[in-house]
């Protein structure tokens, strides 16, 4: 039975699993350590560390719009992936030198991720025909690979950075970035499109040499701008807000241009789910922004008389995905085989509820802190369990729905815009982080900071619950919008 289930996946699925696993090791190293590195090594203030972390994470996702466009229009997805892999290696190499090089290293790595992520998922989408019933399951398997890499990184990042230094953690990330690039070069032959379309033209490399040079030039010009914006978060927030508004108008214009009524309806649903997911991603990005210092200072991290490194707690997220992901994938496959499916909006709604409950659980845990003002670590794990379950109802389903809902000629761009929604959400994350901005002395006193954290967690949970209720209320309209065939389109 298990062997027969494996045969339903195309060959490239498992190659992409390892490519994403290796690339996520390098990303997760930086993702989990950036705030702590800024405070403990660069000796920046808490708020400056929050700003850098929030800006970096927002840019990483936002640059997927430009990266998706560059891959589709200028480079082709094969060259785009190779070029982004080289950039990632250079960026990681610069992180542990000096402050100026650190900003440029972050900028280069941000640009690399912006190009690489859309390229990877478009290449993955090419393994399936349009509206293939196993599409969601395939993306979940790929998502598991990403989180295996993330788990490896977060498990070792804390002990390595505390015992040997942050430089070694970043070096390990660099080595895995090299492995991701080499793995793709070996197995790139597996990622052949099912048919040549306006989208797969880019993959077929039918792009002129001068266009490829122009694409590389755009990247090189963008990197200094990103380095500047990382140092100026207020301008970064303005730019992301402008980009978000522009992309919303662009998607509306694409809807109006569609002559096929079904294509219009699909794009309308895509726009709604994109906007609805903003609060989800804003709360998700609090994990690498606010939660590292909260965990370090306000959580009792002693387990079996051993003080667990702060970064190690973040391993619970990818670990849970590794266990829950296959379960969810098998559930969708079994339901698909039985002809029973749930709409993407239904899955999103449940994901939103789980994220909301996860933050409300943190608020309850804060209220039950011990005499020293420290929250029990079990509450943190419970919250991550709920958030991770919610993530599996939103992240892989959202990636899969791009190829289902977006017009084929705009799929690369729409994949980028889907990533941009997370970047725009980073602006909200930055605003939320200011609710827990303390002076240097107060920050180290858990009893004094706990009320502010409790207020933040209650606010986050309440806002997310509101978005979930709105989405649930609109489900009948979304089903009607697609004339009752919604479930057959979004699995």
N, C-alpha and C positions, 0 to 999 in steps of 0.2 A: 504493500500500500504506500509506504514511504517512498520507495523507488519510483513508483508510478507518479507520485506527486512531484518528485524532482524532475521527471521527464517533461512536465508541463512548462518548465521554465526554459527560455532560450539560453544558448551557451554563454552569451555575453553577460548574463546576469551575474554569474559568480566571478567573472573577471573584474567586473565593475565593483563587486563587493570588496575585493581586495584592494583595488585602486583607491576606493573611497576610505577604506579602513586605514591605509597608510597615510593618506592626505589628512585624515581627521586626527591622527596622532599629533602631527605638527600643529594643527589648528587648536586642538584641545589643550595642549601644553600652554600655549599663549592665552587662550580663552580663560583657563582656570587660574593662571598665575599673574595676569597683567595688573590687577588692582594691588595685590600683595607686593609685587615687584616695584610698582611705582611708589608705594609707601615705605617699604623696608630697604630698598636699594637706592632708588633715586631720591628718597627722602622728601617726597612731595606730600602736601596736605591730603587729608581724606577726600575733600571735595574735588581737588585737582585730580586725584586718582580716579574718583567716580567719573569725572568729566572725560578723562582720557579713555577709560574703559567703555563708557557709554558711546563716546564718539567713534572709537575703533569698531565696536560691534555694529553700530548703525551704518558706518561707512562700508563695512564688509558686506552687508546685505544690500545696501543701496547701490553699490558699484556693480551689482549683478545686472542692472538695467543697461549701463554702458557696456559692461562686459559681454552681455548677451547680444547686444547690437554689433559690437566689434567682431565677435565670433561669427555671427550670421552674415554680416555685410562685408567685412574687410579681410578676415583671416581664414575663415573656414574652421570647423570645429576641431579638426585634427591638429592644425597648426596652433589654434587658440589654446588647446590643452597643453601642448608642448611648451609654448611660450610662457604660459602662466606658471607651469611647473618650474621653469628656470627662474622666473621672478620670485616665486615663493622661497626658493633656496637662497637667493641674494638677500631678500628681506630678513629672513631668520638669522643670516650671518651677521647682520648689522645691529641686532638688538642689544647685545651685551658690550658695546664699545663705549660710546659716550652719549650724552643727552641728545645732541643734534642728530647723530647717526641713529639713535633710538627712534626719533620721530620719523626719519626717512625710512628706516626699516619697517616700521608699522605701515607707512604709506605704501611702500612697495608690496608688502605682503597683502595689504588690503586690496590693491589693484589685482594682484595675482588671484585672490579668492573670487573677486568680482568676475573675472574672465572664466576661471576654472569651473565654478559651480554650475552656471547655466550650461556650459559645454558638456559637463558630465551627465546632467539630467536630460538634455536633449538627445545625446548619444544613447542613453538608456531608453528613452521613449521610442527611438527608431527601431528597437528590437521587437516592438509590437505593432500590429496593424491598428488602425483607428478603431476605437470602441471595443478593443479586445477585452473579454470578460475577466482575464487574469491580470490586467494592467495594475490595479491597486495592489494586488498581492506581490507582484514583481517589484514595485517601488518600496514596499515594506521590507522585502528581503534586502534590497539595496540600502535602505535606511538602517537595517540591522548592522550591515558592514560598517557604516559610518560610526555607529555607536560602539562597536567592538573596538575600533581605533580610539574613540573618545574614552572608553573605559580603561584601556591600557595606559593612555596618557595621564588621566586623572588619578589612577591608582599609584603611579610612580612619581608624578610631579611633586607632590607634597614631600615625601621622604627625601627625594633627590635634591630639591631646592633647599630644604632645611639642613641637610647633612653636608652636601657638597657645593651648593651654590646654584643660583638661577641660571648661570651661564651653561651648566651642563644639561639642564632640562631643555634649554633652547637648542643646544647642539644635538640632542637626541631627536628633537622635532625636525631639525634640518636633515638628519640622516633618513628619517621616514619620508620626508618630502622627496628626497632623491629616489627612494624605493618606489614611491607612487609613480613618478615619472618613468622610471625604468619598466615598471610593470605595464604601463600603458603602451610604451613603445613595443613591447613584446607581443601584446595581445590586441593591438589596434585593429587587426584584420577582422576581428569578430564583430565590430560595430559597423556593419554595412546596412544602409537604409533598406526598408522593405520595398520602397519605390521612390523614384526621383520626383521631387516636388519642388516648389519654390523654397521650402525650408531646407530640403536635403541637397539642394544645389550647393550650399555652403560646405556640407560634408563631402561632397564629390570634388571639392577643391577646384571648381570651375571659376576661380576668381583671379583677376589679373594681378600681376606682380606689383604694379604701382598701387593697387588698392591695399595689398598686404603691407607695403611700406607705409602707406598713410595710416593704417590701423595701428602699427607699431609707434608711429609718431604721436598719435593721439594719446596712447598710453604713457609715453615718456613725458608729454606735456602735463598730463593729469597728475602724475605722482607728486611734483612739488606743491601743487594746489592742495592735495590731500594732506601732505605734511603740515602745511600752514593751518588747515582747518582742524587738525587734531589738537593743535595748540590754542585754537580759538573756537571753543565749543559753541559759543553763541552764534557765530557766523555759520558754523556747520549746521546747527539747528535750522537757521534761516534757509540755507541752501536745500536741505532735505525737505523742509516744508514746501518750498517752491517746487521741487522735483515731484513731490507727492501730488500736489495740486495739478501740475502739468500733466502727469501721467494719468490722473483721473479724467482730465479733459480729453487726453489722447484716446483713452479707452472708449469714452463716449462718442468721439468722432468715428472710431472704428465701428462701433455699433451702428451708427447712422449710415455708414458706407456699405454695410452688408446688404446684399440684395436677397439673400436667402432668409426667410423668416425664422427658421430654426437656428441659423447662425446668430441672428440678432438676439434671440432668447438666451442662447448659451452664453454669449458675451455679457448679457445683462446679469445673469446669475454669477458669472465670474467676477464682475465688478462688485456686486453686493458682498460676496464671500471675502473678497480682498479687503474691503473696508471693515467688515465685521471682525476680521481677524487682527486688526491693529492693536486692540487692547490685550488680546491674548499674547501677542509677541512682546508688547511693552512689559508685561509681567514676567514673561519668560526671560527677558534680558536683565531683569533684576538679579538673576542667579549669578552671573559673572560680575555684576556691577556693585550691588549693595551687600549681597549675601556673604561674600568672602570675609569682610570685616565684621559683619554681624556674627558669623560662625566663630571667628577667631576670638572675639571679645565677649559675646553674650550667650554662648552655648557651652554647656558642660561637655567637653570633648573626651572625657576620660571613660574608656571602655576596658573592662577587665584590668584595671590598674595601669592602663597604657594610654598616654595622651595621643590621640589620633591627629595627624597633621590636618590643617584646615582644608587644603585642596583635596584631600582624600575623600571627604564627604561628597564631593561633586561626582565621584565615581558611581554613586547610587543611581544617578540618572541614566547613564549608558548601560549599567548593569541591569536595571529594570527593563530597559528596552530590549536587551539581548534575550531576556526571558519572556517578556510579554509580546515582543514583536512577532516571533514565530507563531505564538498562540493566535494573535490577531490575524496573521496572514492565513493560517489554516482555517480560521473561522470564515474569512471572506471567500476562500476557495470553496469550502463546503457549501456555504450559502449560495454562491454563484452556480455550483453544480446542481443545486436543488431549485434554481430559478428564483431564489429569494435574495433581494438586495436592498440596501438602505441608501438613500440619497446622501451626497456629500454634505449638504446642509444639515441633515439629521446627525451625521457624525460630528460635524463642527459644533453643533449645539451641545452635544454630550461632552465634547472636549472642553468647551467653554465652562460648563458646569463643574467639571472635575478641577479645572484650574482655579475657579473661584473657591471651591471647598478647600483646596490645598492651601490657599492663603488664609482662609478663615481658621484652619487648623493651626497655622502658625500663630495667629492672634490668640487662640485659646492656650497654646503652649507658653506664650509670653506671659499670659495672665497667671500661669501656674509655676512661675520661676521659683527657684530655691532661695534660701536666705542670703546668698551671695549675689542674687540678681541674675543667675544663669538659668537658661532654659534647658530642659532635658534633651539630649540628642535624639531621642526617639521621635519627638515631635517634628524635628527636621526631616528625618527619614520618612515619616508618614506624609508630610507635605510633598516631598519629592516623589513619593509613590503616586500620589494623586495627580501632581503636575505632569509626571511622565506618562501616566495613563491618558491624560488629556492630550498630550503631545502626539500620541499615536493615533488619535482621532482627527488631528488637524494637519500635522507636518507632511507625512507621506501621502495622505489623501489629497492635500493641496497640490503637491508636486505632480501627482498622477492626473489631477483634473485639468491641468494646464493643457496637456495634449488632447484632452477630450473636449474642452470648451473653446479653446482659442482657435481662430482660423489658422490653417496650416501655414500660410505665408507670414504670420505674425507669432508663431509659436516661440521662437527664440526670444523675441522681445517680451512676450507675455511671461515667459519663464523668469526673465529679468525683473519685470514689474512685480511678480509674485514675491521675489526676494526683496524688492524695494520696500514692500509693505512692512517687512521686518525692520528695515533701516529707518523708515519714517517712524515706526513704533519706538525706535531708540530715542527719538526726541521726547516722547512721553516718559520713557525710562529716566532720562536725564532730569526731567522736571520732578518726577516722583522721588528721585534720590536726594533732592534738596530738602525733603521733609525730615531727613535723618542726618543733617549736616551739623556736627558738633565741634566745639573748640577742642584743642589737643588734650586738655585735662579732663573734660567731661566725657570725651569719647572712650576713655579707659575705665569708666565707672558704670558698670552694667545697670545698677539700680536707677541711675539718673537717665539713662538712654532708653530703657525698656518702654516707657510710655509712648515715646515718639515712634518706636518700631511697631508697637501695637496699633497705633493710629494708622500707620502706613499699611499694615497688613489688612486691617478691617476695610480701609478705603479701597485697596486693590481687590479684595474679595467681593465687595459690594458692587463695584463698577463692572467687574467681569460677569457677575450674576445678572446684572441688568442687560448686558449685551446678549447673554444666553437666552434670556426671556424674550427679548425682541426677535431674535432669530427663530425661536420656537413658534412665536406668534405668526411669523411670516411664512412658515413652512407650507401651509395650504396654498398660499398665493404662488410660491415658487413651483409647487407641483402643477398648479393650474397654468402657470406661465408656459410650461413645457407640454401642455395638453395631455397630462397624465403619463407621459413617457419618461418622466424625470428619472425614475429609478433605473430605467434601462440605459440611461446615458451616464449617470454618475453612480458608480458602484462603490 
